[in-house]
Amino acid sequence: MSNVNADFGHKAEMIIHDKGMTKKAVSEKSGIPYSSLNSTLKGYRAVTLEFIIALAEAVGVVPSELLPSQFAPTALASKEESK
């Protein structure tokens, strides 16, 4: 089983990079303290719904885009079909 927090952080960091933003800029725009943002993106802290929403608004994506691939609708549907 993979580490969901680390998977989230990796995907979020890729999106931040693809948007041409820095973690410092995201911290300032989202209101998430830099140390909390960095710890969460590194997988050291648990991800909360509030964090996901604030991060999504700061980088300009819908919250579901930040979720790891195992939570994508197609992945969840295939799990249900295999039951």
PDB file with one MODEL, atoms N, CA, C and O in Angstrom:
MODEL        1
ATOM      1  N   MET A   1       0.847  -1.189   0.000  1.00  0.00           N
ATOM      2  CA  MET A   1       0.000   0.000   0.000  1.00  0.00           C
ATOM      3  C   MET A   1       0.885   1.242   0.000  1.00  0.00           C
ATOM      4  O   MET A   1       1.897   1.298   0.700  1.00  0.00           O
ATOM      5  N   SER A   2       0.501   2.212  -0.775  1.00  0.00           N
ATOM      6  CA  SER A   2       1.306   3.425  -0.864  1.00  0.00           C
ATOM      7  C   SER A   2       0.951   4.396   0.255  1.00  0.00           C
ATOM      8  O   SER A   2      -0.084   4.263   0.908  1.00  0.00           O
ATOM      9  N   ASN A   3       1.812   5.356   0.461  1.00  0.00           N
ATOM     10  CA  ASN A   3       1.592   6.399   1.451  1.00  0.00           C
ATOM     11  C   ASN A   3       0.756   7.501   0.799  1.00  0.00           C
ATOM     12  O   ASN A   3       1.257   8.245  -0.044  1.00  0.00           O
ATOM     13  N   VAL A   4      -0.496   7.605   1.183  1.00  0.00           N
ATOM     14  CA  VAL A   4      -1.416   8.559   0.566  1.00  0.00           C
ATOM     15  C   VAL A   4      -0.920   9.985   0.736  1.00  0.00           C
ATOM     16  O   VAL A   4      -1.008  10.781  -0.199  1.00  0.00           O
ATOM     17  N   ASN A   5      -0.398  10.325   1.913  1.00  0.00           N
ATOM     18  CA  ASN A   5       0.090  11.684   2.138  1.00  0.00           C
ATOM     19  C   ASN A   5       1.258  12.016   1.213  1.00  0.00           C
ATOM     20  O   ASN A   5       1.320  13.111   0.655  1.00  0.00           O
ATOM     21  N   ALA A   6       2.176  11.078   1.052  1.00  0.00           N
ATOM     22  CA  ALA A   6       3.323  11.304   0.162  1.00  0.00           C
ATOM     23  C   ALA A   6       2.863  11.377  -1.294  1.00  0.00           C
ATOM     24  O   ALA A   6       3.368  12.200  -2.058  1.00  0.00           O
ATOM     25  N   ASP A   7       1.915  10.531  -1.683  1.00  0.00           N
ATOM     26  CA  ASP A   7       1.382  10.562  -3.052  1.00  0.00           C
ATOM     27  C   ASP A   7       0.699  11.903  -3.331  1.00  0.00           C
ATOM     28  O   ASP A   7       0.875  12.489  -4.400  1.00  0.00           O
ATOM     29  N   PHE A   8      -0.080  12.379  -2.358  1.00  0.00           N
ATOM     30  CA  PHE A   8      -0.732  13.680  -2.500  1.00  0.00           C
ATOM     31  C   PHE A   8       0.317  14.773  -2.671  1.00  0.00           C
ATOM     32  O   PHE A   8       0.221  15.601  -3.577  1.00  0.00           O
ATOM     33  N   GLY A   9       1.313  14.769  -1.801  1.00  0.00           N
ATOM     34  CA  GLY A   9       2.346  15.794  -1.838  1.00  0.00           C
ATOM     35  C   GLY A   9       3.099  15.821  -3.145  1.00  0.00           C
ATOM     36  O   GLY A   9       3.380  16.892  -3.684  1.00  0.00           O
ATOM     37  N   HIS A  10       3.428  14.649  -3.660  1.00  0.00           N
ATOM     38  CA  HIS A  10       4.149  14.566  -4.941  1.00  0.00           C
ATOM     39  C   HIS A  10       3.305  15.161  -6.063  1.00  0.00           C
ATOM     40  O   HIS A  10       3.796  15.959  -6.862  1.00  0.00           O
ATOM     41  N   LYS A  11       2.046  14.771  -6.118  1.00  0.00           N
ATOM     42  CA  LYS A  11       1.173  15.286  -7.180  1.00  0.00           C
ATOM     43  C   LYS A  11       0.976  16.797  -7.030  1.00  0.00           C
ATOM     44  O   LYS A  11       1.015  17.527  -8.021  1.00  0.00           O
ATOM     45  N   ALA A  12       0.768  17.263  -5.808  1.00  0.00           N
ATOM     46  CA  ALA A  12       0.573  18.696  -5.576  1.00  0.00           C
ATOM     47  C   ALA A  12       1.821  19.486  -5.965  1.00  0.00           C
ATOM     48  O   ALA A  12       1.717  20.553  -6.570  1.00  0.00           O
ATOM     49  N   GLU A  13       3.000  18.968  -5.621  1.00  0.00           N
ATOM     50  CA  GLU A  13       4.232  19.668  -6.004  1.00  0.00           C
ATOM     51  C   GLU A  13       4.385  19.734  -7.524  1.00  0.00           C
ATOM     52  O   GLU A  13       4.856  20.742  -8.051  1.00  0.00           O
ATOM     53  N   MET A  14       3.997  18.681  -8.228  1.00  0.00           N
ATOM     54  CA  MET A  14       4.063  18.698  -9.690  1.00  0.00           C
ATOM     55  C   MET A  14       3.124  19.764 -10.251  1.00  0.00           C
ATOM     56  O   MET A  14       3.487  20.479 -11.186  1.00  0.00           O
ATOM     57  N   ILE A  15       1.925  19.875  -9.688  1.00  0.00           N
ATOM     58  CA  ILE A  15       0.964  20.873 -10.159  1.00  0.00           C
ATOM     59  C   ILE A  15       1.482  22.276  -9.879  1.00  0.00           C
ATOM     60  O   ILE A  15       1.382  23.157 -10.733  1.00  0.00           O
ATOM     61  N   ILE A  16       2.032  22.489  -8.692  1.00  0.00           N
ATOM     62  CA  ILE A  16       2.593  23.800  -8.344  1.00  0.00           C
ATOM     63  C   ILE A  16       3.689  24.164  -9.346  1.00  0.00           C
ATOM     64  O   ILE A  16       3.733  25.289  -9.845  1.00  0.00           O
ATOM     65  N   HIS A  17       4.557  23.222  -9.633  1.00  0.00           N
ATOM     66  CA  HIS A  17       5.644  23.449 -10.588  1.00  0.00           C
ATOM     67  C   HIS A  17       5.092  23.742 -11.981  1.00  0.00           C
ATOM     68  O   HIS A  17       5.535  24.678 -12.647  1.00  0.00           O
ATOM     69  N   ASP A  18       4.119  22.932 -12.418  1.00  0.00           N
ATOM     70  CA  ASP A  18       3.528  23.113 -13.751  1.00  0.00           C
ATOM     71  C   ASP A  18       2.838  24.465 -13.893  1.00  0.00           C
ATOM     72  O   ASP A  18       2.775  25.017 -14.992  1.00  0.00           O
ATOM     73  N   LYS A  19       2.325  24.998 -12.797  1.00  0.00           N
ATOM     74  CA  LYS A  19       1.664  26.311 -12.809  1.00  0.00           C
ATOM     75  C   LYS A  19       2.689  27.452 -12.755  1.00  0.00           C
ATOM     76  O   LYS A  19       2.323  28.625 -12.830  1.00  0.00           O
ATOM     77  N   GLY A  20       3.982  27.095 -12.623  1.00  0.00           N
ATOM     78  CA  GLY A  20       5.026  28.112 -12.572  1.00  0.00           C
ATOM     79  C   GLY A  20       5.074  28.860 -11.255  1.00  0.00           C
ATOM     80  O   GLY A  20       5.533  30.001 -11.192  1.00  0.00           O
ATOM     81  N   MET A  21       4.600  28.216 -10.209  1.00  0.00           N
ATOM     82  CA  MET A  21       4.560  28.859  -8.895  1.00  0.00           C
ATOM     83  C   MET A  21       5.640  28.272  -7.990  1.00  0.00           C
ATOM     84  O   MET A  21       6.160  27.184  -8.241  1.00  0.00           O
ATOM     85  N   THR A  22       5.962  29.006  -6.945  1.00  0.00           N
ATOM     86  CA  THR A  22       6.858  28.490  -5.911  1.00  0.00           C
ATOM     87  C   THR A  22       6.020  28.130  -4.692  1.00  0.00           C
ATOM     88  O   THR A  22       4.887  28.590  -4.547  1.00  0.00           O
ATOM     89  N   LYS A  23       6.584  27.309  -3.825  1.00  0.00           N
ATOM     90  CA  LYS A  23       5.874  26.977  -2.594  1.00  0.00           C
ATOM     91  C   LYS A  23       5.675  28.225  -1.734  1.00  0.00           C
ATOM     92  O   LYS A  23       4.667  28.349  -1.037  1.00  0.00           O
ATOM     93  N   LYS A  24       6.626  29.138  -1.783  1.00  0.00           N
ATOM     94  CA  LYS A  24       6.488  30.382  -1.019  1.00  0.00           C
ATOM     95  C   LYS A  24       5.286  31.183  -1.529  1.00  0.00           C
ATOM     96  O   LYS A  24       4.497  31.693  -0.734  1.00  0.00           O
ATOM     97  N   ALA A  25       5.149  31.292  -2.848  1.00  0.00           N
ATOM     98  CA  ALA A  25       4.017  32.021  -3.426  1.00  0.00           C
ATOM     99  C   ALA A  25       2.694  31.340  -3.077  1.00  0.00           C
ATOM    100  O   ALA A  25       1.709  32.010  -2.767  1.00  0.00           O
ATOM    101  N   VAL A  26       2.676  30.018  -3.130  1.00  0.00           N
ATOM    102  CA  VAL A  26       1.462  29.270  -2.791  1.00  0.00           C
ATOM    103  C   VAL A  26       1.125  29.479  -1.314  1.00  0.00           C
ATOM    104  O   VAL A  26      -0.041  29.649  -0.958  1.00  0.00           O
ATOM    105  N   SER A  27       2.134  29.467  -0.469  1.00  0.00           N
ATOM    106  CA  SER A  27       1.930  29.707   0.956  1.00  0.00           C
ATOM    107  C   SER A  27       1.281  31.066   1.190  1.00  0.00           C
ATOM    108  O   SER A  27       0.307  31.180   1.934  1.00  0.00           O
ATOM    109  N   GLU A  28       1.827  32.087   0.553  1.00  0.00           N
ATOM    110  CA  GLU A  28       1.299  33.441   0.723  1.00  0.00           C
ATOM    111  C   GLU A  28      -0.121  33.556   0.181  1.00  0.00           C
ATOM    112  O   GLU A  28      -0.975  34.180   0.812  1.00  0.00           O
ATOM    113  N   LYS A  29      -0.382  32.964  -0.975  1.00  0.00           N
ATOM    114  CA  LYS A  29      -1.695  33.080  -1.610  1.00  0.00           C
ATOM    115  C   LYS A  29      -2.753  32.265  -0.862  1.00  0.00           C
ATOM    116  O   LYS A  29      -3.911  32.677  -0.786  1.00  0.00           O
ATOM    117  N   SER A  30      -2.366  31.124  -0.317  1.00  0.00           N
ATOM    118  CA  SER A  30      -3.322  30.235   0.348  1.00  0.00           C
ATOM    119  C   SER A  30      -3.531  30.563   1.820  1.00  0.00           C
ATOM    120  O   SER A  30      -4.549  30.196   2.406  1.00  0.00           O
ATOM    121  N   GLY A  31      -2.557  31.260   2.420  1.00  0.00           N
ATOM    122  CA  GLY A  31      -2.628  31.511   3.855  1.00  0.00           C
ATOM    123  C   GLY A  31      -2.121  30.340   4.684  1.00  0.00           C
ATOM    124  O   GLY A  31      -2.210  30.360   5.912  1.00  0.00           O
ATOM    125  N   ILE A  32      -1.594  29.325   4.022  1.00  0.00           N
ATOM    126  CA  ILE A  32      -1.024  28.174   4.731  1.00  0.00           C
ATOM    127  C   ILE A  32       0.416  28.530   5.079  1.00  0.00           C
ATOM    128  O   ILE A  32       1.195  28.872   4.189  1.00  0.00           O
ATOM    129  N   PRO A  33       0.785  28.456   6.357  1.00  0.00           N
ATOM    130  CA  PRO A  33       2.178  28.761   6.704  1.00  0.00           C
ATOM    131  C   PRO A  33       3.144  27.896   5.888  1.00  0.00           C
ATOM    132  O   PRO A  33       2.878  26.719   5.642  1.00  0.00           O
ATOM    133  N   TYR A  34       4.263  28.491   5.473  1.00  0.00           N
ATOM    134  CA  TYR A  34       5.212  27.782   4.617  1.00  0.00           C
ATOM    135  C   TYR A  34       5.653  26.460   5.231  1.00  0.00           C
ATOM    136  O   TYR A  34       5.726  25.449   4.533  1.00  0.00           O
ATOM    137  N   SER A  35       5.950  26.456   6.531  1.00  0.00           N
ATOM    138  CA  SER A  35       6.434  25.217   7.167  1.00  0.00           C
ATOM    139  C   SER A  35       5.367  24.126   7.114  1.00  0.00           C
ATOM    140  O   SER A  35       5.693  22.956   6.912  1.00  0.00           O
ATOM    141  N   SER A  36       4.102  24.492   7.292  1.00  0.00           N
ATOM    142  CA  SER A  36       3.008  23.513   7.210  1.00  0.00           C
ATOM    143  C   SER A  36       2.827  23.019   5.778  1.00  0.00           C
ATOM    144  O   SER A  36       2.631  21.826   5.545  1.00  0.00           O
ATOM    145  N   LEU A  37       2.895  23.935   4.831  1.00  0.00           N
ATOM    146  CA  LEU A  37       2.778  23.565   3.423  1.00  0.00           C
ATOM    147  C   LEU A  37       3.890  22.593   3.042  1.00  0.00           C
ATOM    148  O   LEU A  37       3.633  21.543   2.452  1.00  0.00           O
ATOM    149  N   ASN A  38       5.105  22.944   3.376  1.00  0.00           N
ATOM    150  CA  ASN A  38       6.250  22.107   3.018  1.00  0.00           C
ATOM    151  C   ASN A  38       6.165  20.732   3.681  1.00  0.00           C
ATOM    152  O   ASN A  38       6.402  19.716   3.028  1.00  0.00           O
ATOM    153  N   SER A  39       5.833  20.692   4.962  1.00  0.00           N
ATOM    154  CA  SER A  39       5.721  19.409   5.677  1.00  0.00           C
ATOM    155  C   SER A  39       4.639  18.526   5.077  1.00  0.00           C
ATOM    156  O   SER A  39       4.814  17.314   4.956  1.00  0.00           O
ATOM    157  N   THR A  40       3.525  19.132   4.703  1.00  0.00           N
ATOM    158  CA  THR A  40       2.425  18.361   4.132  1.00  0.00           C
ATOM    159  C   THR A  40       2.801  17.845   2.742  1.00  0.00           C
ATOM    160  O   THR A  40       2.531  16.691   2.410  1.00  0.00           O
ATOM    161  N   LEU A  41       3.419  18.696   1.940  1.00  0.00           N
ATOM    162  CA  LEU A  41       3.810  18.260   0.595  1.00  0.00           C
ATOM    163  C   LEU A  41       4.884  17.179   0.633  1.00  0.00           C
ATOM    164  O   LEU A  41       4.978  16.373  -0.293  1.00  0.00           O
ATOM    165  N   LYS A  42       5.685  17.148   1.676  1.00  0.00           N
ATOM    166  CA  LYS A  42       6.709  16.108   1.823  1.00  0.00           C
ATOM    167  C   LYS A  42       6.133  14.822   2.415  1.00  0.00           C
ATOM    168  O   LYS A  42       6.838  13.819   2.524  1.00  0.00           O
ATOM    169  N   GLY A  43       4.850  14.849   2.797  1.00  0.00           N
ATOM    170  CA  GLY A  43       4.198  13.651   3.335  1.00  0.00           C
ATOM    171  C   GLY A  43       4.392  13.445   4.819  1.00  0.00           C
ATOM    172  O   GLY A  43       4.066  12.379   5.341  1.00  0.00           O
ATOM    173  N   TYR A  44       4.920  14.449   5.514  1.00  0.00           N
ATOM    174  CA  TYR A  44       5.168  14.335   6.945  1.00  0.00           C
ATOM    175  C   TYR A  44       3.939  14.657   7.781  1.00  0.00           C
ATOM    176  O   TYR A  44       3.855  14.258   8.942  1.00  0.00           O
ATOM    177  N   ARG A  45       2.987  15.375   7.200  1.00  0.00           N
ATOM    178  CA  ARG A  45       1.765  15.758   7.899  1.00  0.00           C
ATOM    179  C   ARG A  45       0.577  15.212   7.131  1.00  0.00           C
ATOM    180  O   ARG A  45       0.622  15.080   5.908  1.00  0.00           O
ATOM    181  N   ALA A  46      -0.478  14.898   7.849  1.00  0.00           N
ATOM    182  CA  ALA A  46      -1.698  14.407   7.210  1.00  0.00           C
ATOM    183  C   ALA A  46      -2.372  15.528   6.436  1.00  0.00           C
ATOM    184  O   ALA A  46      -2.352  16.690   6.844  1.00  0.00           O
ATOM    185  N   VAL A  47      -2.958  15.164   5.332  1.00  0.00           N
ATOM    186  CA  VAL A  47      -3.671  16.111   4.480  1.00  0.00           C
ATOM    187  C   VAL A  47      -5.095  16.253   5.018  1.00  0.00           C
ATOM    188  O   VAL A  47      -5.744  15.260   5.346  1.00  0.00           O
ATOM    189  N   THR A  48      -5.572  17.495   5.105  1.00  0.00           N
ATOM    190  CA  THR A  48      -6.951  17.743   5.530  1.00  0.00           C
ATOM    191  C   THR A  48      -7.750  18.296   4.359  1.00  0.00           C
ATOM    192  O   THR A  48      -7.188  18.776   3.374  1.00  0.00           O
ATOM    193  N   LEU A  49      -9.043  18.221   4.481  1.00  0.00           N
ATOM    194  CA  LEU A  49      -9.913  18.769   3.447  1.00  0.00           C
ATOM    195  C   LEU A  49      -9.695  20.275   3.317  1.00  0.00           C
ATOM    196  O   LEU A  49      -9.662  20.803   2.206  1.00  0.00           O
ATOM    197  N   GLU A  50      -9.549  20.960   4.435  1.00  0.00           N
ATOM    198  CA  GLU A  50      -9.310  22.405   4.408  1.00  0.00           C
ATOM    199  C   GLU A  50      -8.017  22.732   3.667  1.00  0.00           C
ATOM    200  O   GLU A  50      -7.959  23.703   2.913  1.00  0.00           O
ATOM    201  N   PHE A  51      -6.986  21.924   3.882  1.00  0.00           N
ATOM    202  CA  PHE A  51      -5.705  22.109   3.201  1.00  0.00           C
ATOM    203  C   PHE A  51      -5.883  21.941   1.696  1.00  0.00           C
ATOM    204  O   PHE A  51      -5.399  22.760   0.915  1.00  0.00           O
ATOM    205  N   ILE A  52      -6.574  20.884   1.292  1.00  0.00           N
ATOM    206  CA  ILE A  52      -6.780  20.614  -0.130  1.00  0.00           C
ATOM    207  C   ILE A  52      -7.520  21.768  -0.796  1.00  0.00           C
ATOM    208  O   ILE A  52      -7.145  22.203  -1.885  1.00  0.00           O
ATOM    209  N   ILE A  53      -8.563  22.260  -0.150  1.00  0.00           N
ATOM    210  CA  ILE A  53      -9.349  23.356  -0.724  1.00  0.00           C
ATOM    211  C   ILE A  53      -8.520  24.629  -0.831  1.00  0.00           C
ATOM    212  O   ILE A  53      -8.539  25.292  -1.868  1.00  0.00           O
ATOM    213  N   ALA A  54      -7.794  24.979   0.224  1.00  0.00           N
ATOM    214  CA  ALA A  54      -6.963  26.195   0.203  1.00  0.00           C
ATOM    215  C   ALA A  54      -5.882  26.094  -0.867  1.00  0.00           C
ATOM    216  O   ALA A  54      -5.625  27.060  -1.585  1.00  0.00           O
ATOM    217  N   LEU A  55      -5.252  24.935  -0.974  1.00  0.00           N
ATOM    218  CA  LEU A  55      -4.207  24.734  -1.970  1.00  0.00           C
ATOM    219  C   LEU A  55      -4.772  24.810  -3.385  1.00  0.00           C
ATOM    220  O   LEU A  55      -4.181  25.439  -4.262  1.00  0.00           O
ATOM    221  N   ALA A  56      -5.910  24.173  -3.602  1.00  0.00           N
ATOM    222  CA  ALA A  56      -6.543  24.190  -4.926  1.00  0.00           C
ATOM    223  C   ALA A  56      -6.891  25.612  -5.346  1.00  0.00           C
ATOM    224  O   ALA A  56      -6.651  25.996  -6.490  1.00  0.00           O
ATOM    225  N   GLU A  57      -7.450  26.389  -4.437  1.00  0.00           N
ATOM    226  CA  GLU A  57      -7.795  27.779  -4.761  1.00  0.00           C
ATOM    227  C   GLU A  57      -6.539  28.593  -5.069  1.00  0.00           C
ATOM    228  O   GLU A  57      -6.545  29.427  -5.974  1.00  0.00           O
ATOM    229  N   ALA A  58      -5.473  28.354  -4.327  1.00  0.00           N
ATOM    230  CA  ALA A  58      -4.231  29.114  -4.523  1.00  0.00           C
ATOM    231  C   ALA A  58      -3.577  28.820  -5.870  1.00  0.00           C
ATOM    232  O   ALA A  58      -3.016  29.718  -6.496  1.00  0.00           O
ATOM    233  N   VAL A  59      -3.647  27.570  -6.315  1.00  0.00           N
ATOM    234  CA  VAL A  59      -2.986  27.215  -7.583  1.00  0.00           C
ATOM    235  C   VAL A  59      -3.946  27.218  -8.773  1.00  0.00           C
ATOM    236  O   VAL A  59      -3.523  27.030  -9.914  1.00  0.00           O
ATOM    237  N   GLY A  60      -5.235  27.432  -8.509  1.00  0.00           N
ATOM    238  CA  GLY A  60      -6.199  27.555  -9.595  1.00  0.00           C
ATOM    239  C   GLY A  60      -6.646  26.256 -10.221  1.00  0.00           C
ATOM    240  O   GLY A  60      -6.817  26.175 -11.437  1.00  0.00           O
ATOM    241  N   VAL A  61      -6.839  25.232  -9.398  1.00  0.00           N
ATOM    242  CA  VAL A  61      -7.354  23.957  -9.896  1.00  0.00           C
ATOM    243  C   VAL A  61      -8.547  23.545  -9.037  1.00  0.00           C
ATOM    244  O   VAL A  61      -8.757  24.091  -7.954  1.00  0.00           O
ATOM    245  N   VAL A  62      -9.319  22.588  -9.521  1.00  0.00           N
ATOM    246  CA  VAL A  62     -10.385  22.037  -8.687  1.00  0.00           C
ATOM    247  C   VAL A  62      -9.743  21.075  -7.694  1.00  0.00           C
ATOM    248  O   VAL A  62      -8.755  20.421  -8.028  1.00  0.00           O
ATOM    249  N   PRO A  63     -10.277  20.976  -6.493  1.00  0.00           N
ATOM    250  CA  PRO A  63      -9.645  20.121  -5.472  1.00  0.00           C
ATOM    251  C   PRO A  63      -9.375  18.686  -5.918  1.00  0.00           C
ATOM    252  O   PRO A  63      -8.361  18.105  -5.531  1.00  0.00           O
ATOM    253  N   SER A  64     -10.256  18.110  -6.717  1.00  0.00           N
ATOM    254  CA  SER A  64     -10.064  16.719  -7.129  1.00  0.00           C
ATOM    255  C   SER A  64      -8.801  16.515  -7.962  1.00  0.00           C
ATOM    256  O   SER A  64      -8.276  15.403  -8.012  1.00  0.00           O
ATOM    257  N   GLU A  65      -8.303  17.567  -8.619  1.00  0.00           N
ATOM    258  CA  GLU A  65      -7.072  17.446  -9.400  1.00  0.00           C
ATOM    259  C   GLU A  65      -5.860  17.166  -8.519  1.00  0.00           C
ATOM    260  O   GLU A  65      -4.853  16.642  -8.994  1.00  0.00           O
ATOM    261  N   LEU A  66      -5.953  17.510  -7.252  1.00  0.00           N
ATOM    262  CA  LEU A  66      -4.833  17.305  -6.335  1.00  0.00           C
ATOM    263  C   LEU A  66      -4.794  15.890  -5.751  1.00  0.00           C
ATOM    264  O   LEU A  66      -3.783  15.480  -5.182  1.00  0.00           O
ATOM    265  N   LEU A  67      -5.879  15.157  -5.891  1.00  0.00           N
ATOM    266  CA  LEU A  67      -5.934  13.832  -5.278  1.00  0.00           C
ATOM    267  C   LEU A  67      -5.064  12.834  -6.025  1.00  0.00           C
ATOM    268  O   LEU A  67      -4.968  12.882  -7.252  1.00  0.00           O
ATOM    269  N   PRO A  68      -4.429  11.925  -5.284  1.00  0.00           N
ATOM    270  CA  PRO A  68      -3.607  10.893  -5.928  1.00  0.00           C
ATOM    271  C   PRO A  68      -4.451  10.024  -6.865  1.00  0.00           C
ATOM    272  O   PRO A  68      -5.672   9.947  -6.730  1.00  0.00           O
ATOM    273  N   SER A  69      -3.786   9.383  -7.803  1.00  0.00           N
ATOM    274  CA  SER A  69      -4.474   8.616  -8.848  1.00  0.00           C
ATOM    275  C   SER A  69      -5.372   7.512  -8.293  1.00  0.00           C
ATOM    276  O   SER A  69      -6.370   7.166  -8.924  1.00  0.00           O
ATOM    277  N   GLN A  70      -5.043   6.954  -7.133  1.00  0.00           N
ATOM    278  CA  GLN A  70      -5.892   5.889  -6.601  1.00  0.00           C
ATOM    279  C   GLN A  70      -7.272   6.398  -6.181  1.00  0.00           C
ATOM    280  O   GLN A  70      -8.166   5.599  -5.899  1.00  0.00           O
ATOM    281  N   PHE A  71      -7.453   7.728  -6.136  1.00  0.00           N
ATOM    282  CA  PHE A  71      -8.744   8.303  -5.794  1.00  0.00           C
ATOM    283  C   PHE A  71      -9.462   8.889  -6.999  1.00  0.00           C
ATOM    284  O   PHE A  71     -10.519   9.504  -6.852  1.00  0.00           O
ATOM    285  N   ALA A  72      -8.906   8.708  -8.181  1.00  0.00           N
ATOM    286  CA  ALA A  72      -9.551   9.184  -9.407  1.00  0.00           C
ATOM    287  C   ALA A  72     -10.816   8.374  -9.631  1.00  0.00           C
ATOM    288  O   ALA A  72     -10.861   7.193  -9.285  1.00  0.00           O
ATOM    289  N   PRO A  73     -11.847   8.988 -10.206  1.00  0.00           N
ATOM    290  CA  PRO A  73     -13.110   8.263 -10.420  1.00  0.00           C
ATOM    291  C   PRO A  73     -12.944   6.945 -11.163  1.00  0.00           C
ATOM    292  O   PRO A  73     -13.618   5.968 -10.835  1.00  0.00           O
ATOM    293  N   THR A  74     -12.059   6.896 -12.162  1.00  0.00           N
ATOM    294  CA  THR A  74     -11.880   5.647 -12.916  1.00  0.00           C
ATOM    295  C   THR A  74     -11.233   4.569 -12.052  1.00  0.00           C
ATOM    296  O   THR A  74     -11.580   3.394 -12.172  1.00  0.00           O
ATOM    297  N   ALA A  75     -10.306   4.949 -11.191  1.00  0.00           N
ATOM    298  CA  ALA A  75      -9.671   3.969 -10.298  1.00  0.00           C
ATOM    299  C   ALA A  75     -10.680   3.425  -9.306  1.00  0.00           C
ATOM    300  O   ALA A  75     -10.688   2.226  -9.028  1.00  0.00           O
ATOM    301  N   LEU A  76     -11.524   4.278  -8.772  1.00  0.00           N
ATOM    302  CA  LEU A  76     -12.533   3.839  -7.804  1.00  0.00           C
ATOM    303  C   LEU A  76     -13.580   2.945  -8.475  1.00  0.00           C
ATOM    304  O   LEU A  76     -14.038   1.971  -7.879  1.00  0.00           O
ATOM    305  N   ALA A  77     -13.953   3.270  -9.698  1.00  0.00           N
ATOM    306  CA  ALA A  77     -14.923   2.460 -10.423  1.00  0.00           C
ATOM    307  C   ALA A  77     -14.378   1.072 -10.705  1.00  0.00           C
ATOM    308  O   ALA A  77     -15.102   0.086 -10.573  1.00  0.00           O
ATOM    309  N   SER A  78     -13.125   0.981 -11.089  1.00  0.00           N
ATOM    310  CA  SER A  78     -12.552  -0.335 -11.383  1.00  0.00           C
ATOM    311  C   SER A  78     -12.431  -1.189 -10.120  1.00  0.00           C
ATOM    312  O   SER A  78     -12.558  -2.411 -10.187  1.00  0.00           O
ATOM    313  N   LYS A  79     -12.189  -0.558  -8.974  1.00  0.00           N
ATOM    314  CA  LYS A  79     -12.153  -1.298  -7.707  1.00  0.00           C
ATOM    315  C   LYS A  79     -13.520  -1.869  -7.382  1.00  0.00           C
ATOM    316  O   LYS A  79     -13.626  -3.006  -6.922  1.00  0.00           O
ATOM    317  N   GLU A  80     -14.577  -1.083  -7.619  1.00  0.00           N
ATOM    318  CA  GLU A  80     -15.935  -1.535  -7.356  1.00  0.00           C
ATOM    319  C   GLU A  80     -16.297  -2.691  -8.275  1.00  0.00           C
ATOM    320  O   GLU A  80     -16.947  -3.641  -7.839  1.00  0.00           O
ATOM    321  N   GLU A  81     -15.892  -2.630  -9.528  1.00  0.00           N
ATOM    322  CA  GLU A  81     -16.203  -3.682 -10.494  1.00  0.00           C
ATOM    323  C   GLU A  81     -15.516  -4.995 -10.141  1.00  0.00           C
ATOM    324  O   GLU A  81     -16.042  -6.066 -10.442  1.00  0.00           O
ATOM    325  N   SER A  82     -14.355  -4.925  -9.511  1.00  0.00           N
ATOM    326  CA  SER A  82     -13.612  -6.143  -9.196  1.00  0.00           C
ATOM    327  C   SER A  82     -14.106  -6.837  -7.937  1.00  0.00           C
ATOM    328  O   SER A  82     -13.631  -7.923  -7.606  1.00  0.00           O
ATOM    329  N   LYS A  83     -15.045  -6.231  -7.237  1.00  0.00           N
ATOM    330  CA  LYS A  83     -15.581  -6.848  -5.998  1.00  0.00           C
ATOM    331  C   LYS A  83     -16.515  -7.974  -6.301  1.00  0.00           C
ATOM    332  O   LYS A  83     -17.050  -8.597  -5.384  1.00  0.00           O
TER     333      LYS A  83
ENDMDL
END
